[in-house]
Amino acid sequence: MIKKVSEYRFLDLLVTSNKSLLGVLYFLKRKKFDYLIITKIRILYIIRNKVIKNISYNYNFKVSFNSMKNRIEFYNSKQKKEYIELHDFKITLNEIQQIKSILS
């Protein structure tokens, strides 16, 4: 599992509040997290506390991380190759190494 604090966008601040001081306080107070959880039967991808992907996969086949395309590749339960794009996750080099070591 990889857990990290979500990056905030300033546009979220403008949309969530019409009062500037209260909006800034709300913006600074809010914490959202990003998760990438890979178990033996499921991949769970959560961005800003919202489930983006919740997929079961065929654990008989290897799950791999493609660092060139920034995605996780796997075979679904019907043995068809699929992938999850991780662009919103904003993976660091240390996290890439952690994912690769866990999946290999």
Order of alpha helices (4+ residues) and beta strands (2+ residues): beta-alpha-alpha-beta-beta-beta-beta-beta-beta-alpha
